[in-house]
Amino acid sequence: MREVLHELNEWTREGEEIAIATVIETWGSSPRPLGSKMLVTGSGKMAGSVSNGCIEGAVFEEAQKVLKTRKPKVAAFGVADDVAFDVGLACGGHIEVFIEPFGAVHEHLLGMINQDRPVTLRTNLVSGEADLIEGLALESELPRREGDLFIEPFRRPAHLVIVGAIHIAIPLHRLAKLMGYRVAVIDARAKFATGERFPEADELIVAWPDEALAKIPIDESTYIVVLTHDPKFDLPALRSVLKQKAGYIGAIGSRKTNQNRFDALRKEGFTEEQLARVHGPIGLDLGGRGAEETALGILAEITAVRFGGSGVSMREARA
């Protein structure tokens, strides 16, 4: 929903009739994942995508029918499928799309998303009835189908918190902004945490890590990266987040450096389960050693953790 949030807000204010098309099932090489959305208005406006262009025209036509009848429907699209529409997916996959009129439950959902309140939408694909569960009904932020139910968790916007305004943090904060994260950079050293060095950061916090992290809401939508490589910064940062439900915790440094950190934290009473949450050494091994490559490896690992990816080459991944 967030990918079409701007248009949804604008069109509801304008009083447009809106149909929502959602990818609810995929097989083979479908171009868009579960939960991908496309909006269609009665006046002919479109936003979002369910197939990167392959079937948008057909979905538009079906959405217009849904707006007239006010009855939701499941539409199937694929290759060599007698029940599919007379369009196909260039990639050879097959998808099902649920098309429904925008209603009161969506208006309530929109309000909660605009307030950054985590919520789960549960839709019956047969009756079209939907209800909201405050909070996250799934551990993952990925939607899933359970029989006739389609369940979509909507977390707060992904928030990357970088502890340590070192050189690697500069490309990392830029990459994260490109991928839609809200970014905070924390460092007690004012000469490092500057707007000139981090022009795209949403927040620059000059404070000790534990003081700064105590003021930041931390939940499954928060991704913590500790880059300071100095115990007087690293340990307070890790102490602050290990007992909280952060979506990711990573700490830069060699295996030996991380082992020393873990030994110190064990002596303070932190458990093996808590320490196992720390990704250290941080990032995926991409072979590069420069700041940009390191930043890319860190964000790649965060992405894999966030969406349940394996981190292996697509050539080696299971079909």
C-alpha positions as CSV (number, residue, x, y, z in Angstrom):
1,M,0.0,0.0,0.0
2,R,2.9,2.4,0.7
3,E,4.0,2.3,-2.9
4,V,0.7,4.0,-3.9
5,L,0.1,5.9,-0.6
6,H,0.5,9.4,-2.1
7,E,-2.0,8.7,-4.9
8,L,-4.4,7.1,-2.5
9,N,-4.3,10.0,-0.1
10,E,-4.8,12.5,-3.0
11,W,-7.6,10.6,-4.7
12,T,-9.6,10.0,-1.5
13,R,-9.4,13.7,-0.8
14,E,-10.7,14.4,-4.3
15,G,-13.6,12.0,-3.8
16,E,-12.6,9.6,-6.6
17,E,-14.1,6.2,-6.8
18,I,-11.2,3.8,-6.4
19,A,-10.6,0.1,-7.1
20,I,-7.7,-1.7,-5.5
21,A,-6.0,-4.6,-7.4
22,T,-3.7,-6.8,-5.3
23,V,-1.5,-9.7,-6.3
24,I,-2.7,-12.6,-4.1
25,E,-1.1,-15.7,-5.8
26,T,1.9,-16.3,-8.0
27,W,3.4,-19.3,-9.8
28,G,6.5,-19.4,-11.9
29,S,8.3,-16.3,-13.0
30,S,5.7,-13.7,-12.1
31,P,7.1,-10.2,-12.3
32,R,5.6,-8.7,-9.1
33,P,5.5,-10.2,-5.6
34,L,2.4,-11.0,-3.4
35,G,0.8,-7.8,-2.1
36,S,1.8,-5.6,-5.1
37,K,-1.0,-3.1,-5.7
38,M,-2.5,-1.1,-8.5
39,L,-5.1,1.6,-8.1
40,V,-7.7,2.4,-10.7
41,T,-10.2,5.3,-10.5
42,G,-13.6,5.6,-12.1
43,S,-12.3,8.7,-14.0
44,G,-9.5,6.6,-15.5
45,K,-6.4,7.3,-13.4
46,M,-4.0,4.5,-12.5
47,A,-1.1,4.1,-10.0
48,G,1.1,1.2,-9.0
49,S,1.6,-2.1,-10.8
50,V,0.7,-5.8,-10.5
51,S,2.8,-7.0,-13.4
52,N,5.3,-4.3,-14.5
53,G,3.0,-3.6,-17.5
54,C,2.1,-7.1,-18.9
55,I,-1.6,-7.1,-17.8
56,E,-2.3,-3.6,-16.5
57,G,-4.7,-2.9,-19.4
58,A,-6.8,-6.0,-18.6
59,V,-6.8,-5.2,-14.9
60,F,-7.9,-1.7,-15.6
61,E,-10.9,-3.0,-17.5
62,E,-11.8,-5.4,-14.8
63,A,-11.4,-2.7,-12.2
64,Q,-14.0,-0.6,-14.0
65,K,-16.5,-3.4,-13.9
66,V,-15.8,-3.9,-10.1
67,L,-16.5,-0.1,-9.6
68,K,-19.8,-0.5,-11.4
69,T,-21.0,-3.6,-9.6
70,R,-19.3,-2.9,-6.2
71,K,-18.5,-6.6,-6.1
72,P,-14.9,-7.8,-5.7
73,K,-13.5,-10.6,-7.9
74,V,-10.4,-12.7,-8.4
75,A,-8.9,-12.5,-11.8
76,A,-6.4,-15.0,-13.2
77,F,-3.7,-14.2,-15.7
78,G,-1.2,-16.6,-17.2
79,V,0.0,-18.5,-20.3
80,A,-2.0,-21.3,-22.0
81,D,-4.8,-21.0,-19.3
82,D,-8.3,-21.4,-20.6
83,V,-9.8,-19.5,-17.7
84,A,-7.4,-16.6,-18.0
85,F,-8.1,-13.4,-19.9
86,D,-6.8,-13.0,-23.4
87,V,-3.5,-11.6,-22.2
88,G,-0.4,-13.3,-21.0
89,L,2.7,-12.7,-18.9
90,A,5.8,-12.2,-21.0
91,C,7.9,-14.0,-18.4
92,G,5.7,-17.1,-18.6
93,G,4.3,-17.0,-15.1
94,H,0.8,-17.0,-13.7
95,I,-0.7,-14.7,-11.2
96,E,-4.1,-14.1,-9.5
97,V,-5.2,-10.6,-8.7
98,F,-8.0,-9.6,-6.2
99,I,-9.9,-6.5,-7.4
100,E,-12.1,-4.7,-4.9
101,P,-13.7,-1.3,-4.4
102,F,-12.1,1.0,-1.8
103,G,-14.3,0.9,1.3
104,A,-14.6,1.9,4.9
105,V,-12.0,-0.7,6.1
106,H,-9.5,0.7,3.6
107,E,-10.2,4.2,4.8
108,H,-9.4,3.1,8.3
109,L,-6.3,1.3,7.1
110,L,-5.2,4.4,5.3
111,G,-5.5,6.5,8.4
112,M,-3.4,4.1,10.4
113,I,-0.7,3.9,7.8
114,N,-0.6,7.7,7.6
115,Q,-0.1,7.7,11.4
116,D,2.7,5.1,11.1
117,R,0.7,2.7,13.3
118,P,1.5,-1.0,12.6
119,V,-1.6,-2.9,11.4
120,T,-2.6,-6.1,9.7
121,L,-5.3,-6.3,7.0
122,R,-7.1,-9.6,6.7
123,T,-9.3,-10.1,3.6
124,N,-11.7,-12.9,2.7
125,L,-11.2,-13.4,-1.0
126,V,-14.6,-15.1,-1.4
127,S,-16.9,-12.7,0.4
128,G,-14.7,-9.6,0.0
129,E,-15.1,-8.9,3.7
130,A,-12.1,-7.4,5.5
131,D,-11.0,-6.6,9.0
132,L,-8.1,-4.8,10.6
133,I,-5.9,-6.2,13.5
134,E,-4.0,-3.5,15.3
135,G,-0.3,-4.5,15.4
136,L,1.4,-7.2,13.3
137,A,-0.3,-10.6,13.0
138,L,2.7,-12.0,11.2
139,E,6.4,-12.0,12.2
140,S,7.4,-11.2,8.6
141,E,6.4,-8.0,6.8
142,L,5.6,-10.1,3.7
143,P,1.9,-10.8,3.0
144,R,0.7,-14.4,2.6
145,R,-2.4,-16.3,1.6
146,E,-4.1,-18.8,3.9
147,G,-6.8,-20.5,1.9
148,D,-9.5,-18.0,1.3
149,L,-7.8,-15.4,3.5
150,F,-5.2,-12.9,2.3
151,I,-3.2,-11.4,5.2
152,E,-1.2,-8.2,4.8
153,P,0.9,-6.7,7.6
154,F,1.7,-3.0,7.3
155,R,4.7,-2.1,9.5
156,R,5.9,1.4,10.2
157,P,8.2,2.7,7.4
158,A,11.5,0.9,7.5
159,H,14.0,2.9,9.7
160,L,17.7,2.5,9.3
161,V,19.7,3.7,12.4
162,I,23.4,4.1,11.7
163,V,25.6,4.3,14.8
164,G,28.9,5.8,13.8
165,A,29.2,8.6,11.2
166,I,32.3,7.0,9.6
167,H,33.2,7.0,5.8
168,I,31.2,3.7,5.2
169,A,28.1,5.4,6.6
170,I,28.1,8.0,3.8
171,P,27.3,5.6,0.9
172,L,25.2,3.5,3.2
173,H,22.8,6.3,4.1
174,R,22.5,7.2,0.4
175,L,21.7,3.7,-0.6
176,A,19.2,3.3,2.1
177,K,17.4,6.5,1.1
178,L,17.3,5.2,-2.5
179,M,15.5,2.1,-1.2
180,G,12.9,4.0,0.8
181,Y,14.3,3.9,4.3
182,R,14.0,6.6,6.9
183,V,17.6,7.1,8.0
184,A,19.0,8.3,11.3
185,V,22.8,8.8,11.9
186,I,24.1,8.8,15.5
187,D,27.6,9.9,16.6
188,A,28.8,11.7,19.7
189,R,31.5,13.4,17.6
190,A,29.9,16.5,16.1
191,K,32.6,17.0,13.5
192,F,31.6,13.6,12.0
193,A,27.8,13.9,12.1
194,T,27.3,16.9,9.8
195,G,24.8,17.8,7.2
196,E,27.6,18.2,4.7
197,R,28.7,14.6,5.1
198,F,25.1,13.2,5.4
199,P,22.9,15.4,3.2
200,E,20.2,12.8,2.8
201,A,19.8,11.7,6.4
202,D,16.4,12.3,8.0
203,E,18.0,12.8,11.4
204,L,21.5,13.6,12.6
205,I,21.9,13.0,16.3
206,V,25.0,14.2,18.1
207,A,24.9,12.1,21.3
208,W,26.2,8.9,22.8
209,P,24.6,5.8,21.3
210,D,22.7,4.7,24.4
211,E,21.3,8.2,25.0
212,A,20.2,8.6,21.3
213,L,18.8,5.1,21.0
214,A,16.7,5.5,24.2
215,K,14.7,8.2,22.4
216,I,14.1,6.2,19.2
217,P,11.1,3.8,18.9
218,I,12.6,0.4,18.1
219,D,10.5,-2.5,16.7
220,E,10.6,-5.0,13.8
221,S,10.7,-2.1,11.3
222,T,14.0,-0.7,12.8
223,Y,17.3,-1.8,11.4
224,I,20.4,-1.1,13.5
225,V,23.9,-0.8,12.0
226,V,26.8,-0.3,14.4
227,L,29.8,1.1,12.5
228,T,31.9,2.8,15.2
229,H,34.5,0.0,15.8
230,D,35.2,1.3,19.2
231,P,34.1,-0.4,22.5
232,K,33.1,2.9,24.1
233,F,30.6,3.4,21.4
234,D,29.8,-0.2,20.3
235,L,29.0,-1.7,23.6
236,P,26.5,1.0,24.8
237,A,24.8,0.8,21.4
238,L,24.5,-3.0,21.5
239,R,23.3,-3.0,25.2
240,S,20.5,-0.6,24.1
241,V,19.1,-2.7,21.4
242,L,19.8,-6.4,22.2
243,K,16.7,-6.7,24.5
244,Q,14.5,-4.9,22.0
245,K,12.7,-6.3,18.9
246,A,14.8,-4.7,16.2
247,G,14.4,-6.2,12.7
248,Y,18.1,-6.3,12.3
249,I,21.2,-5.7,14.4
250,G,24.6,-5.6,12.7
251,A,28.1,-4.6,14.0
252,I,31.2,-3.9,11.8
253,G,34.5,-5.5,12.7
254,S,36.5,-8.8,12.3
255,R,35.4,-12.1,13.9
256,K,37.9,-11.4,16.6
257,T,36.5,-7.9,17.3
258,N,33.0,-9.3,17.5
259,Q,34.1,-12.2,19.7
260,N,35.6,-9.7,22.1
261,R,32.3,-7.7,22.1
262,F,30.3,-10.8,22.8
263,D,32.6,-11.9,25.6
264,A,32.1,-8.5,27.3
265,L,28.4,-8.7,26.9
266,R,28.2,-12.3,28.2
267,K,29.9,-11.1,31.4
268,E,27.1,-8.5,31.7
269,G,24.4,-11.2,31.6
270,F,23.4,-11.1,27.9
271,T,22.3,-14.6,26.7
272,E,23.5,-16.6,23.7
273,E,20.1,-16.1,22.1
274,Q,20.4,-12.4,22.3
275,L,24.0,-12.3,21.0
276,A,23.1,-14.6,18.1
277,R,20.9,-11.7,16.8
278,V,23.9,-9.7,16.0
279,H,25.2,-9.9,12.4
280,G,28.9,-9.6,12.9
281,P,31.0,-9.5,10.9
282,I,28.4,-7.4,9.1
283,G,27.1,-7.7,5.6
284,L,27.3,-10.1,2.7
285,D,30.6,-11.0,1.2
286,L,30.6,-9.3,-2.2
287,G,34.4,-9.3,-2.6
288,G,34.9,-5.6,-2.7
289,R,36.7,-3.7,0.0
290,G,35.8,-0.1,-0.7
291,A,33.3,1.9,1.4
292,E,30.7,1.7,-1.4
293,E,31.0,-2.1,-1.8
294,T,30.9,-2.5,2.0
295,A,27.8,-0.4,2.3
296,L,26.2,-2.4,-0.5
297,G,27.0,-5.6,1.3
298,I,25.5,-4.3,4.5
299,L,22.3,-3.2,2.8
300,A,22.1,-6.5,0.9
301,E,22.2,-8.4,4.1
302,I,19.6,-6.2,5.7
303,T,17.3,-6.8,2.6
304,A,17.8,-10.5,2.8
305,V,16.9,-10.5,6.6
306,R,14.0,-8.2,6.0
307,F,12.4,-10.2,3.3
308,G,13.5,-13.7,4.1
309,G,16.0,-14.0,1.3
310,S,18.8,-16.6,1.2
311,G,21.5,-14.2,0.1
312,V,22.8,-16.7,-2.5
313,S,23.0,-16.1,-6.3
314,M,19.7,-16.3,-8.1
315,R,21.3,-18.9,-10.3
316,E,21.8,-21.1,-7.3
317,A,18.5,-20.2,-5.5
318,R,15.7,-22.7,-5.7
319,A,13.1,-22.1,-8.3
